Amino acid sequence: MPYPQPGAPGVPGPQGPAGPTIDQFLQDIFNWTGSQTVASGTFRNFFTLSGIAKAAGGTAGLNQTASSIRFPARSKWSQVIFSVRITGTVGGASGTAREWLTQTRRVDGVTVVGSDGDVKVDGTDISNRDTSLISWTRDALDPFTVDGVQVGLLNSSSQTITLTSVSVRVQRVINPEP
């Protein structure tokens, strides 16, 4: 059998096996601007900031309550990525500790689900500081679905932090469901 010319269609044959199933990628973004102080040693739940709102066009279907977000139930596990960007200032003279942690917490506001390491800055400016936390949800009985989850900042320094903008991007990668 002669070889086809370059660019010519191939010889028809039997159809091959189906390709892999693609996971679903969903995302919601919550934004806030204003001025909010976070005292030394305290946790500030971003979903209690007055005026924080879900941006239009999201696909994750997260439900925002007065203090948390709830995930829609799925029959299979899914990976969740919380990406947080903050802007603001932190007080203190040169040489003082200026640091904080981004955390996810249960709705009791006390039980820590996840936390990054201390974010430290030399100066007083906090310009577009990003952190990410990764977690999982599993089914309709998962605490993220039943109760919800809080996302916020723990001020671990001895200085006051003043937030001027917060963006919480929640991405969910879901295994395919039957």
C-alpha positions as CSV (number, residue, x, y, z in Angstrom):
1,M,0.0,0.0,0.0
2,P,1.5,3.4,-1.0
3,Y,2.0,6.0,1.7
4,P,-0.4,9.0,1.5
5,Q,1.1,12.4,0.5
6,P,1.9,14.9,3.3
7,G,-1.3,16.7,4.4
8,A,-3.6,14.0,2.9
9,P,-6.3,12.4,5.1
10,G,-5.3,9.1,6.7
11,V,-6.9,5.8,5.9
12,P,-10.2,5.3,7.9
13,G,-9.9,2.6,10.5
14,P,-11.6,1.4,13.6
15,Q,-12.3,3.9,16.4
16,G,-9.8,3.8,19.3
17,P,-10.7,3.7,23.0
18,A,-12.3,6.6,24.6
19,G,-9.9,9.2,26.1
20,P,-9.6,10.0,29.8
21,T,-12.4,11.8,31.6
22,I,-11.5,15.4,32.4
23,D,-11.9,16.6,36.0
24,Q,-14.2,19.6,36.5
25,F,-12.6,22.9,37.5
26,L,-14.8,25.4,39.4
27,Q,-14.0,28.7,40.9
28,D,-15.6,31.5,43.0
29,I,-13.9,34.7,44.0
30,F,-14.9,36.9,47.0
31,N,-13.6,40.5,47.2
32,W,-13.6,43.3,49.8
33,T,-12.2,46.8,50.1
34,G,-12.3,49.1,53.0
35,S,-10.3,49.6,56.2
36,Q,-10.2,46.9,59.0
37,T,-7.7,46.6,61.8
38,V,-6.6,43.3,63.1
39,A,-5.2,43.5,66.7
40,S,-2.2,41.5,67.7
41,G,-2.9,37.9,68.5
42,T,-6.4,37.9,67.0
43,F,-8.0,36.0,64.1
44,R,-10.0,38.0,61.5
45,N,-12.5,35.9,59.5
46,F,-12.6,37.4,56.0
47,F,-16.3,36.4,55.6
48,T,-17.3,38.7,58.4
49,L,-15.9,41.8,56.7
50,S,-18.7,44.2,56.0
51,G,-19.3,44.3,52.2
52,I,-17.3,41.2,51.2
53,A,-19.1,39.8,48.1
54,K,-18.9,37.0,45.6
55,A,-17.8,38.2,42.2
56,A,-20.2,37.6,39.3
57,G,-19.4,34.8,36.9
58,G,-18.3,32.2,39.5
59,T,-18.9,28.5,38.8
60,A,-18.2,26.8,42.2
61,G,-21.7,27.5,43.6
62,L,-20.4,28.3,47.1
63,N,-23.0,29.7,49.5
64,Q,-21.8,32.6,51.6
65,T,-23.3,32.8,55.1
66,A,-22.8,35.6,57.7
67,S,-19.4,34.0,58.7
68,S,-18.4,31.2,56.3
69,I,-18.8,29.6,52.9
70,R,-20.5,26.3,52.3
71,F,-19.7,23.9,49.5
72,P,-22.3,22.2,47.4
73,A,-22.4,18.4,48.1
74,R,-20.7,16.1,45.7
75,S,-20.7,12.3,45.7
76,K,-16.9,12.1,45.2
77,W,-13.9,13.8,46.7
78,S,-12.6,17.1,45.4
79,Q,-9.5,19.2,45.9
80,V,-10.0,22.7,47.2
81,I,-7.5,25.5,46.8
82,F,-8.0,28.7,48.9
83,S,-5.8,31.5,47.4
84,V,-5.8,34.7,49.4
85,R,-4.4,38.1,48.4
86,I,-4.3,40.9,51.0
87,T,-3.3,44.6,50.9
88,G,-2.8,46.9,53.8
89,T,-0.2,48.0,56.4
90,V,1.3,46.7,59.6
91,G,2.6,48.9,62.3
92,G,5.8,48.9,64.3
93,A,9.2,50.4,64.3
94,S,12.2,49.0,62.5
95,G,13.3,45.7,64.0
96,T,9.8,44.6,65.3
97,A,8.1,41.4,64.3
98,R,5.5,42.0,61.5
99,E,3.9,38.6,60.7
100,W,0.7,36.8,60.2
101,L,-0.8,33.5,59.1
102,T,-3.6,32.7,56.6
103,Q,-5.9,30.0,58.1
104,T,-9.0,28.0,57.4
105,R,-11.1,27.2,60.4
106,R,-14.2,25.4,61.3
107,V,-17.3,27.6,61.9
108,D,-16.6,27.6,65.6
109,G,-13.8,30.1,64.7
110,V,-11.4,28.2,66.9
111,T,-10.6,24.8,65.3
112,V,-7.8,25.3,62.7
113,V,-8.3,23.2,59.6
114,G,-5.2,24.5,57.7
115,S,-2.6,27.2,58.1
116,D,0.4,28.5,56.2
117,G,3.7,29.4,57.9
118,D,4.2,32.9,59.2
119,V,4.4,35.5,56.5
120,K,6.9,38.1,57.5
121,V,7.6,41.6,56.1
122,D,10.5,44.0,56.8
123,G,8.6,47.2,56.2
124,T,5.1,48.4,57.0
125,D,3.6,47.9,53.5
126,I,1.5,44.9,52.7
127,S,1.1,45.1,48.9
128,N,-0.7,42.2,47.2
129,R,0.6,39.5,49.5
130,D,-0.5,36.1,48.3
131,T,-0.9,32.8,50.1
132,S,-2.6,29.5,49.3
133,L,-4.0,26.6,51.3
134,I,-5.1,23.3,49.9
135,S,-7.7,21.0,51.4
136,W,-10.2,18.3,50.3
137,T,-14.0,17.7,50.5
138,R,-15.5,14.3,50.1
139,D,-19.3,14.0,50.1
140,A,-22.6,15.4,51.4
141,L,-21.5,14.8,55.1
142,D,-18.2,16.7,54.8
143,P,-17.9,19.6,57.3
144,F,-17.2,22.0,54.4
145,T,-20.6,21.1,53.0
146,V,-22.6,20.7,56.2
147,D,-21.3,23.6,58.3
148,G,-19.0,25.6,56.0
149,V,-15.5,26.9,56.5
150,Q,-13.9,30.2,57.5
151,V,-10.9,31.8,55.8
152,G,-9.0,34.5,57.6
153,L,-5.8,36.0,59.0
154,L,-4.2,35.4,62.3
155,N,-2.1,38.3,63.4
156,S,0.8,36.6,65.0
157,S,2.9,39.8,65.5
158,S,2.9,42.3,68.3
159,Q,1.7,45.0,65.9
160,T,-1.7,46.0,64.5
161,I,-2.5,45.1,60.9
162,T,-4.8,47.3,58.8
163,L,-6.4,45.5,55.9
164,T,-7.5,47.6,52.9
165,S,-8.4,44.9,50.4
166,V,-8.9,41.2,50.5
167,S,-9.5,38.7,47.7
168,V,-10.3,35.0,48.4
169,R,-10.3,32.8,45.3
170,V,-11.7,29.3,45.9
171,Q,-10.9,26.7,43.3
172,R,-12.4,23.3,43.3
173,V,-11.3,20.4,41.2
174,I,-13.9,17.6,41.2
175,N,-13.4,14.0,40.3
176,P,-16.0,13.1,37.6
177,E,-19.4,11.9,38.9
178,P,-21.4,9.1,37.3
